Structures are given as structure tokens and as C-alpha cells.
């Protein structure tokens, strides 16, 4: 198809881009159908041509169209592969089926080919968990295949198909949840926190997460809301590795609906479905204590509370429900300010941080 597109396009004199008008588009459709069969015909519909940006002569660039076809073919292949694993043909995958899919994908992903064999099982667990965090929000133990196909997580995983043309730093790799660097770092983090080597984390051990910048009240609430009782036969609660993955994903994705929903349950101290000024005061008191212990300037809790109200602008001036946190587009920042002293510091120094980011660009 790429050869057909290039042989029948015209070069834009101004930009040098390879383009085609609708007449070219129809001619290429006929050539492709002759050479490759009728399956490719569906990509050459009038409505598909209209999806792409046109220049003043009504032409579209061939590269975006080709990338679109590649993406559609890739998604179709993924859907076939996933459907083969869907044993009861209900359109959903369970976690063990998703792990099997990811395991089969590893040899085809350039950046994962050298994964140690002993780590594959753990990697599949970590990778599959992100899909279920976002595609199974009600924790039913199954995720819709259509939802999996449309998820950002799938795109993030497929990115690892590309060979790295230049050296990628550990920091850059760690940004992709599915990279080998990221998966190993999460495992190492859990093992480092698990001081008694029990395979689970208690509240005291979890407090060391992120260099101890998270507040005690948030850690308490995370256990109250997201960890079942009596995992070890007693009344105490312990966070296993899968619960830990939920915890990490929520903190890494505070600006998403799924991440913020997880955190909101922790912030909602009385389980009423909304936050009051008293809740904000109680939550921020722990941040304030860590802020002062860190040698920072004195600040007024009431001022911070008012600032949060201004950021969210709730429909009801006396309460902040989850819907308002999501719609204000600053819910992740608000959550950071209330649970993490480092998150509050970043908000307090946002202008300086922005300036530092702009300076290298100017240089």
C-alpha cells in the first residue's frame, strides 16, 4: 500500500510533502484492491478521506493516511489475538488471560526482547494490572476487550515495539509503565519497603514510600478504603503486591478519572461522597506539619483551604463532590496538595518551576 501511495501522489512545492487528491485516492484504491484484494477497500471510503486535513487544493498528505491504516490493522490484529483468549466469548478478558496475551507479545516488542526469563511472570502481572486499573474500575475481575483496545495503556505498551534509535535514559524509560526499567523499579521499591520480608506491607512500612512525603492520615485512609481486613488471619491489614500496584497507579495518574476516584475515597473522611471545609482542614493539617518540619515558612491553613475552593469552584459552596474535582481539571493538583508535602511544595513553587522549564528552551 505504501508503494502504491508513493507512486501515485504529488509533491507539494511549498512543503515537499507527498499528497493526493480525491481522484488520486480512488485510483490508489483500485490499484490496491487489484494487488491485495478487497479487504483493503474499506480504508478508501469517502468518509475516511474526509477525516484528514486538506490543503487549499483539497489534497491530503499520504503519511497520516498510511499511519491510520497501520493503526487500524494493528488494532484488528490485537482484537483477534485477544478474542482467541476469550474462552467464553463474552467480549471480556480476565486477568490471567490478559497476562497470557502480554506474555505472547513480549518477543515482538523490541524493548522487551532481552527480558530475563525469570522476570516474565512478574512483568506480566505488573503490565496486566494497569489495564485492569483503567478498564475495570468496578473491580469485577474482567475487562471489556473493546475498552482494552481503546485504552491509552495499549498504545503505551505498543510503543515498546519501536527500536530505540538513541540511548534512552532510565528516567525516560521509567515514565512508560510497561518498560522493563519501570517494572523492575516497582518490584525493587516494594521489596525495599517490605522490611520484615513478609510479602506484604503494613502502614508503618508504606509510610516510607516516596521518601516519607505522604501524610499519615492518607496512608491510614488508603488502608481503610482499599485494603480488606484480616488478610493474615488477624484484625490487622496488610497491603499485598497487587494492592500496592493500585496505590502506585493512582498516585502516578492523579489527573485521570480512575486515579482521582481512588484518591477521593481516601480524602472523603466520612464516606459522604463530598469534602467539606472541615475535611480539607483535617487533611491539610498533616501536610502543614511536614511542611514546617522541613524548615519552610509558616502558612495559614485557612488560606490554603480557600485557595482549594477557588481552584475547584464547586457548584455547592459548602461541599466538593468527586464530579466537581474531575470537572475543574485541577483535581490531581488538589489531591497532591492534601496528601503529599512534596505535591504542595510543587504547587507553591509552580511559577519558579515553570520558569526553570522555559529557560532551557530559550537557551
Secondary structure, DSSP 8 states (H G I E B T S, - for coil): -HHHHHHT-EE-TTT--EEE-HHHHHHHHHHHHHHH-GGGGGGG-HHHHHTS---TTS-EEHHHHHHHHHHHHHHHHHHHHHHHH-TT-SSEE-HHHHHHHHHHHGGG-GGGTT--GGGHHHHHHHHHHHHHHHH-TT--S-EEHHHHHHSHHHHHHHGGGS--SS---HHHHHTSTTSHHHHHHHHHHHHHH-TT-SSSB-HHHHTTGGGGTB-HHHHHHHHHHHS-S-TTSSS---B-HHHHHHHHHHHHTTTSHHHHHHHHHHH-TTSSSEE-HHHHHHHHHHHHHHHHHTT-----HHHHHHHHHHHH--SSTT-EEHHHHHHTS-HHHHHHHHHBHHHHHHHHTHHHHHHHHHHHHH-
